[in-house]
Structure formats: C-alpha cells, structure tokens
Amino acid sequence: MCSMRNSLVTRVTSAYVLLAGTLVVFTCLVSVAFALHEGVVKVDSLLSNRRAELRDTADALAVDGRPFRDIARVIGNQQRVGLVVQVLDSKKHVVAGPATPYRHSFTLALASLFGVHPLEFAIPGGTVRITRDPERFGAELRRYVLFNTPIALVAIILAWWAGRRITLQALRPLGGVTSALKALSEGDFSAKALTALDQTEVATLVDAFNSATASVANAMGQRDRAQLDLRRFVADAGHELRTPLTVIIGYIDALRHGIVADPSDMAEILEAVNGESQRMRRIVEDLIMLAWLDHQGAHQQDVVALRDVFCGVLNAFASQDRQRIRDAGGDAIVQVDALAIQRAMRNILDNALRYSQGIVAVRIGRDGTFALLTVEDQDPGMNEDDVLMAFERFHRGRHKADIEGTGLGLAIVKTAVEASGGTVTLRSSPKDGTSVVLRIPLATSIDIHMDATLTAVAS
C-alpha cells in the first residue's frame, strides 16, 4: 500500500507540477506578447518619423541635383541606435548602409512574427528601407527569457513541494483505511474510527468507512453475544432436560430388572415417570415457543381488545385459580400478535398464582400511545438478585426451587411483548410484593378501521 500510495502521490504531484508549469509558461508568453506588442507600436511610430526625416533629406538632395550615389551615401550614413537604414538600387542591391542586417534567420522570423516589418520609400534611382535592428530585438528577447527562466524553475519546484505536501496530507487517511481493512480481513472486527482533517472526498470515504466498520463491529458483537447466549441456552436446556430423563431412565431400569415388584410401588413409579414426562413436555413446548418468537418475531399483527385476551386466558384456569384473580377493570385496543400476547398473559398469571398465596390483581389502563396491563400480588416478593435475573432463560428464584416450573415463563413474556413492539417491567421486594407491567402499543384508528373492513370482507 505504501508503494501504491507513493505512486498515487507522485502522479497527483506531477499533475500539480504540469499545471503549475503550464500556467507559468502561459503567463510568460502572454507577458512577452504584451511587451512586444507595446514595443512594436512604439517602433512603428519611430519608423514612421524616421521615414519622414529621411524622405525630406532625400528630396532636398534631389532638388540640389545630387546624383543617386551621393544621395545614397548621405542617407546610408544616417544610422541610429536600434534602427537600420539601407539604400537599394533599382535592382534591389544594397548600395549604402549595412549589407546583411539579418544574421540569424530565427531572430528574423521572431521579429516578423511580432510585426517588426521594414518601411520603404522611393528616391530617384532606388529605394530607402528602414527597419528595426533585429539583432537588438533578439538581444532584448533573450534578456527577457533569461530573466524569467529562473523564476519559472523556482515556481515549478515550489509547485512540486507544495503539491506533494498537500497530496500526502490529503491521502494520509487512505493509509489508515488500508491498515484497518487489512486488520478486518485478518479477523479483527473491532471498530476503528479514523479522522480526516478536512471535508473532502477522502473525508467522505473515511466517514463511510467508519460507518461500515461500526456496523461490522456491531454485527459481530451481536453474533458473539448470540453465540454466547446459544451456548448458555443449550447448556441450560441440556441441564434442565437431563434431570427428568435421568429420573425416567432410572425408574424404567428398576422396572425392567424387577427391582420393584410391589404394585403400590410400581404405581408410584409410573406416577413419577408421568410427572417427569409432563415436565419434559412443558420444557420442550416452552423451548419451541421461544424459538418461534425468536425466529418469527411479531409474525402477525392483530387488532384485539386486551380485555378479550384476558377473559380468554382467565377461562383456561381452574375454578379455584380464577377465584384468586381479581379483575380491576379497564380495556384497551392494541395491535399485537394475539397468540404471543395471550401466551405472555397466561405465563404472568400462572407465575403469580404459583408463587403467591393471596389475591392476584389484574388492571388494564393507558399511558399515552401505550396500553398498560398490570398484574400485582401482595405476597412477599423476590430479592434484588432474582429481580435482575427474572427474565433470563432457565433462571429460577433461589427460594422457589421447590415449586414446579421450567424457568422459561418470564423469558417467553419478555420475548413475546418485545416482538409486538412493547416492553415489560418487573418490580418486586420481599415486603411489597410483585408487580409486572406490560407496555403494549395501542392500535390507531386506521388500524381499527382496516381490521373492521377486513373482517367484514372475510365474513
């Protein structure tokens, strides 16, 4: 990655230098062109004035009757710095003035390119040509180039240094991204937050990378917790099922080997085997219910009245248990998985009846957009440790081990209520009894209307 990053830095820096060099050259050319244009304008004016002066001189000499050779000699001797005066005969041969003013064709080409052209006028017997000295023009141009070349080189060097520094700073987060991705590929799923110094495309990439690694870390954390929960769940389930299986196998071996022959003892054994079988059946049913809730969640949303659910659950209890349940009134329309909430309500009431001796009060109320189902008893409640672990799977109170149960009842309650978008809370103390509150989302008027319409269509 280091070589790749250096290669990228080199390419980007080269682009900076190319751009800077192009701008410097362009600026120099524009300034040269502007300076030469201004010079050409001045030269044109100078040439025009000089032509007028020499024309007057030639005319004066011609009026005096001087021959062409004398006129040519006089005019050819009137040279000025920066100007070249030539006298040509009728055959365009130079008879006075510098014979070869253009010693360098390149200088002549540049002079012509920038508009430095000779001016001519006729005299008796020939022509006078006036032009700017191209050698002087070339010397000025060379002096300008020699002055600007070091400046251009310094500008390019500064562009290389600044471009490389800026590029390294801009691409520095990519090194962190690459290192983090390499660590991720090697199994390190912990979140690694990177920081970009400015708001650029690289900063956007870093932010996206941080979000991705945070999501991966969260997902892997959930996976690890799920695996840990699964291992603990399997261990607890194995422990809970091992006890009744051990009892059943022991009794069956006793019967098979004829150890028990008394009919009354055999009846007790069969009753014990049946009890352990029923306990195993309840554990398996609870495990299946938990697995279904974990997998399906709120599989089906029904609009139901909590009172109807409560009445249905109440009728499933024996008569002596129903007499201990006191209906404190209230009702609310909720949108839930009816089967899940029915199972949750039955487990709460079953726990309350099993672990208390007095009256169990049930009250239905509302709190904002939630319905509240409260189940309370006044018998001595749980200690603080048991309250904290109440909704854990296979947890049973330390002082309730003699009471039959699977340790999955409240775990099913919590999973079922949360699958419907609600919450469950438990408050208990040895002095004040126990209170369990289900907080379930109320059905909206639209939900109720749609449910009524679907029911009408179905009927």
N, C-alpha and C positions, 0 to 999 in steps of 0.2 A: 504493500500500500504506500510505503514511503516513496519508492521509485515512481509509482503511478502518480502520486500527489506531486512529486517534484516535476514529473513530465508535464502535468497539467499546469503547474505554476510556471514552468518555462514557456509553455505555449501561450498562456494568458499574458505573461510578461512580454513576450515577443510581440504580441498583438498591441500591447501598450506602446512599445518602442516604435513599431511600424507606424502606428497612428501619430505618435509624437513627431517622428521624423518626417512623415508626410506633411504634418501641419507646419513644421519648421521650414521645410523646403518650399512649401506653398507660400508661406509668409515672406521668405526671402525673394522668391520670384516676383511676387506681387510688388514688394517694395522696390526691387530693381526696375521692374517695368514702369512703376510710377515715377521713380527718379529719372530714368532715361527719357520718359515721355516729357517730363518737365525740361530736361536738358535739350531735347530735340526742338521744343518750342523756342527756347532761347537761341539755339543755334540757327534756326530758320530766320529769326529776326536779325541775328548778327550777319548771316549770309546775305540777306536782302539789303541791309545797309551797306555792306561791303561792296556788293554788286553795283549799287548806285554810285558809290565813290569812284570805283574803277571805270565805270561807264563814262562818268564825267571826265576823268583823266584821259581816257582813250579818245573821246570826242574832241577834247581840247588839242591833243596832239595831232589828230587828223586834220583839224582846221588849220593848224600851223603848217600842214603839208609834209609832215614827217612820214617816212616810209614805214611799212609794216614791221620791218626788223627793229627799227628804233622804238616803235610803239610797244612791240612785244618785250623788248629788253627792259623798258621803263616799268611796264606793268608787272613783268615777272620778278622784278626786284622788290616789289611792294608786298612782301610776305609779312604775316602777323602770327603771333603765337597761337596755335590751335587751329589755324586756317591754312589751307594750301591753295595757291593761285598758280594756274597753268595757262600758257598761251599755246593754242594749237593752230597749225596752218590749215589750208583748205583740204589737205589730205589726212587730217586728224593726227598729224605728227606733232609731238611736243617740241616747241622751239624755244620756250622760256619757262622757268620755274622747275620744280622737282620733276624729274622724268618718271620715277617709279614711286609714287606716294603709298602704294598698297603693297607692302612687303609680305603680308600674311593674308592668305585668302579667307581664313576663319574670321579674322578681325573684320575684313571687308564684308563678309556675309552677315556678321552680327550688326555691323553698322547699317547695312542695308535693311536688315530685319526691323530695326528700331527707327527707321525713317531718315537716316542720315544720307541724303542724296545730293549730288553736286548741282550747282546752279550755273547756267551758261548764258552768255550773251555774245552777239556777233560784233566784230570790229572789221574795218576794211582789211581784207586779206586773210581773215581767220576767225578764231573763236576764243573767248576767255572762259575758263572753267574755274569755279570757286567751290571748294568743299571743306568740310571739317577734317582735320588731320586724324585718320582712322587709328594711327598708332597711339595718339593721345587718348582717343576714345577707348582703345583696348587697355591702355595702362590704367585708366580710371576704373574700368570694369574689373580688371584683375585685382586692383587695390580693394574694391568693394567685396569681391569674393573672398580674398584673403582675410578681410576683417570679419566677415560673417561665418566663415567655416569653423573657427574655434567655438564661436557661440553655439552653432548648431550641434557640434560634438558634445559640448557641455550639456546642452538641453537633452540630447539623446541619452547621455549617461545618467542624468538626473531622472529622466523618464524610466530608464531601466531600474534604477534603485527604488524609486517611488512605486513603480508598478509591481515589482517583486514583493516589496514590503506590504503593499495593500493586498495583493493576491494571497500571500501567506496568511495574513490576518483573516481574510475573508474565508479561506479554505481550511483554517485550523480546526473548526468543528467537525469537518469531514473525517479527520483522524480519529476523533473521539467516537464518531458514529461507527467507523470501521472496527475499532477495537471492541466496542460494545457488541456489534453484530458477531464478531469472531467469538467473543465470550458466550454469546447467546447460542451460537452453533455448537459450542463445546458443553452446553448443558447448564450454563449459569443464567437462570431466568429471573434473577433479581432485577428490580427496576433501577436503571442508571440514568439519572436526569442530567442532560447536557445543557450547556448555556451558550447562546450566541450573543455576541456583543452588539449587534445592530439588527435592524429589521430589514433583512434582505431575503432573497430566495433560499439562501443557505439557512437562514434563521427559520424560515418556514419549514424546511426539511428537518431541521433539528427538533422543532416543535412536534411535527408529525411523528418523528422517531420516538420522542419522549412519550407521546400518547400511545404509540404502538407497544413500546416496552412496558409501559404501565399496565396496559390491557393484558399483555402476555404474562406479566408478573402476577396480576390479579387472577387470571385464569389458572395459572399454575398453582397459585396459593389455594384457590378453590379446589383444584384437583387433589392437591396434597391433603387438604382438610377432608375432602370426600373419601379419599383412600383411607385416611386415619379413622374416620367415622365408620367406614365399611368394615375395616379390620376389627374395630371395637365392637361393632354391631354383630359381626359373625361370631366373635369370641363370646359375647354375652348371650347370643341366641344359642350357641352350642352349649354354654353352661346351663342355660335355663331348660333346654330340651334333654340334656344329659341326665338330670335328676329323675324326671318321670320315666325315662327309658330304662335307667338303671333299676328303678323300683319294679317296673313291669317285667323286665328280664329276670330279675331275682325271683319274683313270685312265680313266673312261668317255670323256671328251673326247679323250684321247690315242688310245684305240682307235677312236673314231668318225672322227677326222680322219686315220687311217692313219699316225700318227707312229710307232707301234710296229708293226713288221712281222715281226720275228723270233719264231718260235714259242716259243722258250725265254723270251724277254722277256714275251710275251703270257701264258705260263703263270704267270710270277712276278706279273704284274699281277693276273691273276684270283685268285691265291692271296692277294695283299694285299687285294683287294676283298672276298674272302670273310672274311678276318680282321677287317677293319673292320666288315663287316656283323654278324659274330658279336659284336663288341664293342658295337655299337649295340643288338643284341638283348638282351645282358646288361644294358645300362643301362636299357632300356625295361622289362625284366622286374623289375629292382630298383625302378624308379620305381613300377611297378604294385603291387608288394608293399608298398612304403612307403605308398602312397595307400590301399591296402586296410587296412593296420594302423591308419593314422591315422583312417580313417572307421569301421571296424568295432570296433577295439579287440579285447578278448577275446571274439570273436563266439561261440565255442562252448567250453564248459568240459568237458574230458575228464579222466577219471581214468586216468593212464598211469604205467607204470614208466619212470623215466629210463633204465634200462639197455636197455629195449626200444627206446626212441627212439635211443639212442646206437648200438646194433647196426644199426638200420635205416640210419642216416646213414653208419656205417662201411662197410657193404656197397656204398654208392653210389660210393666212391672206387676209384681204380685200385689194382691189386695192389701196385705199388711204393710208393704213398702209404700203404696200410694197414700195410705193414711198418714205417713210421716212427712209427706211432701205438701208444703203449703203454697198455694198459688197466690202471689201478691199482686196479680193483675198486670195490665199493660199489654200493648201489642205494637208491632211494627212490621212494615212490609220491606223485605230485603231481597236482594238479588244475589243468590249464592248457589252453590252446588247442594241441592236439597239432601242428597244421600250423605254427603260429607258432614254437613251441619247436623243432621239427625244423629249420625254416629257420635259426633263430638258431644252433643247434648246428652245422649244416653250415657256416655262414659263419665261425664261430670256428675250426673245424678247417681250413677252406680257407685262411683268413688265416695260421694258424700254419704250415701246410705250405708256403705260398707265400713267406713272409717269413723262414723259418728253414731251416737245412740239417740239423739234427740230429733227435733224438727228440722227439716231442710227447707229453706225459703227460696222461692224462685220468683224473680221480678224482671219484667221486660220494660225498658224505657228507651229514651232517645237522648242523644248528645250531638247536636249539630246535624251532620250528614251521616251519622252512625247510629245504629241500634245497639242497645246495651242489654245483654242477658246476664243477670247476676244470680249466682247460686251461693247461698250462705248457710252456715251452721254455727251453733254456739258452743259446740263441744271443744275441749282442749285441742288446739291445732298443732302444727308442725314447728319444729325448731328452725333456726335460721339456715343451717346447713341443708336440711331437707327442702326448704323453700327454694334455695338456689338450684338444687338438682331436680326439682319436681318434674320438669318437662323432659329430662334426659331419658333415653330409652333404657328399659330394664332397671331403672332406679326404683327402689322401694325403701320407704322410711325405715330407719333403724329400729323403731319401736313398733313397727307394724308387720314384722316378718311372719307373725303367726296368723295373719289374715290372708286368705287366699287371694291371689292376683298374679298378673303376668308382668307388671311393671311397665306396660306399654300404653295404658289408658290415657294418661295426660299427654304423652308424646303424640298419640293419634289426634287428640284435641287440638294441640298446637299446630300440627301439620294441616289438619282439615280447615281450621279457621284462617290460617295464613294463605292457604290455597284459594280462598274466597276473597282475599284482599283485606282481611281483618287481623286483629291482634287478640291475644289472650293474656291476662294478668292474674296473678295469684297473690293474695295477702293472707298471712296466717301467723298466729302466735299461740303459744301454749295457754295464754289467758283469754284471748278474744275470739278464738275460733278461726274459721277459714272462710274466705270469700274468693270466688273465682268469677271474673268478669270477661265475657266475650264481647268484643267490639267489632261489629259487622257493618259493612256499608249498606245504607238504605237504598232501596230501589227508587229511581227517579220516575217522574210522571210519564216520561216517554217509555221507560222500561215497562211500567204497569200497563200503558195503553197497548204497546206491542204484544205483551203477553196475553191481554184480553182478546186482541184481534186474532192471534194465532190459535187461541183456544176455541174461538168462535168458528174459525175456518175448519179446524180439525173436527169439530162436532157437526 
